[in-house]
């Protein structure tokens, strides 16, 4: 993995502080998960559970903003959210059953998914929110 992808950079900020803060937390957990894959099954399980919890909370935040602002892209955006939650749940299942190869493959797929989602759908949502002054835009 190249260094520019390794950590969150301001070029991935969408301009809505609450969303950007949660994105940074998600990336930190993905970093921790990638590191944990070299450790114990318990460490991986712990990070996966934390990632699932934070992901759900983050998606709740975004979905509330979409509802409050009558965002037209909501259906597509929420479908992607469901896909990622299902992917993390599959990771938990693979990890719990000792399928290390499946776990590692799914872990490697999280970072590109998150980057693409943020740069695409989340950035479009942020533009919509900023145009309607919903959420907490950055100063």
C-alpha positions in Angstrom: 0.0 0.0 0.0 1.4 3.4 -0.9 1.9 6.1 1.7 -0.6 8.6 0.3 -3.4 6.0 0.8 -2.2 4.9 4.2 -3.8 7.8 6.1 -6.6 10.2 5.8 -5.6 13.4 4.0 -7.3 16.7 3.8 -7.9 16.1 0.1 -10.5 13.6 1.2 -12.4 16.1 3.4 -15.9 16.8 2.1 -16.4 20.0 4.0 -19.0 18.9 6.6 -17.1 18.8 9.9 -19.2 16.1 11.6 -18.9 13.8 8.6 -15.2 14.5 8.1 -14.5 13.8 11.8 -16.3 10.4 11.5 -14.5 9.6 8.2 -11.1 10.2 9.9 -12.2 7.9 12.7 -13.2 5.2 10.2 -9.9 5.4 8.4 -8.0 5.1 11.7 -10.0 1.9 12.4 -9.2 0.6 8.9 -5.5 1.3 9.6 -5.9 -0.5 12.9 -7.6 -3.4 11.2 -4.9 -3.8 8.6 -2.3 -3.8 11.4 -4.4 -6.3 13.5 -4.4 -8.8 10.7 -0.9 -9.6 11.7 -1.9 -10.2 15.3 -4.3 -12.4 17.2 -7.8 -13.4 16.1 -9.0 -11.6 19.3 -7.4 -8.3 18.2 -8.9 -8.6 14.7 -12.3 -9.4 16.2 -12.1 -6.4 18.6 -11.2 -3.9 15.8 -13.9 -5.3 13.5 -16.6 -4.9 16.2 -15.4 -1.3 16.7 -15.5 -0.7 13.0 -19.0 -2.1 12.6 -20.2 0.1 15.5 -18.6 3.3 14.2 -19.7 2.6 10.6 -23.4 2.2 11.8 -23.2 5.4 13.8 -21.6 7.3 10.8 -24.2 6.0 8.4 -27.0 7.0 10.8 -25.5 10.5 10.8 -25.4 10.7 7.0 -28.8 9.2 6.6 -30.3 11.7 9.0 -28.7 14.6 7.1 -30.0 13.1 3.8 -33.6 12.9 5.2 -33.5 16.4 6.7 -32.3 17.9 3.5 -34.5 15.9 1.1 -31.5 14.6 -0.7 -32.4 13.1 -4.0 -29.5 10.7 -4.1 -30.5 9.1 -0.8 -31.7 5.7 -2.1 -28.4 5.0 -4.0 -26.3 6.3 -1.1 -28.1 4.2 1.5 -27.8 1.1 -0.8 -24.0 1.6 -0.7 -24.1 1.9 3.1 -26.0 -1.4 3.3 -23.4 -3.0 1.1 -20.5 -1.9 3.3 -22.3 -3.1 6.5 -22.8 -6.5 4.9 -19.1 -6.6 3.9 -18.0 -5.8 7.5 -20.5 -8.5 8.8 -18.9 -11.0 6.3 -15.5 -10.0 7.6 -16.7 -10.8 11.2 -18.1 -14.2 10.1 -14.9 -15.1 8.1 -12.7 -14.1 11.0 -14.8 -16.0 13.5 -14.6 -19.1 11.4 -10.8 -18.9 11.0 -10.9 -18.1 7.3 -7.8 -15.9 7.3 -7.5 -15.6 3.5 -11.1 -14.4 3.2 -10.5 -12.0 6.1 -7.4 -10.5 4.6 -9.0 -10.1 1.1 -12.0 -8.3 2.6 -9.8 -6.1 4.8 -7.8 -5.1 1.7 -11.0 -4.1 0.0 -12.2 -1.7 2.7 -9.8 1.2 2.1 -10.5 1.5 -1.7 -14.2 1.2 -1.0 -14.1 3.9 1.6 -12.0 6.3 -0.5 -14.2 5.9 -3.5 -17.4 6.3 -1.5 -16.1 9.4 0.2 -14.8 11.0 -3.0 -18.0 10.1 -4.9 -21.3 9.9 -3.0 -20.2 11.6 0.2 -18.7 14.6 -1.7 -22.0 14.9 -3.7 -24.0 14.8 -0.4 -21.7 17.4 1.2 -22.2 19.7 -1.8 -25.9 19.3 -1.5 -25.8 20.0 2.3 -23.6 23.0 1.9 -26.0 24.4 -0.7 -28.8 24.0 1.8 -26.7 24.9 4.9 -27.6 21.6 6.7 -25.1 20.1 9.1 -22.0 21.8 10.3 -20.1 23.2 7.3 -16.5 24.1 7.9 -15.6 27.7 8.3 
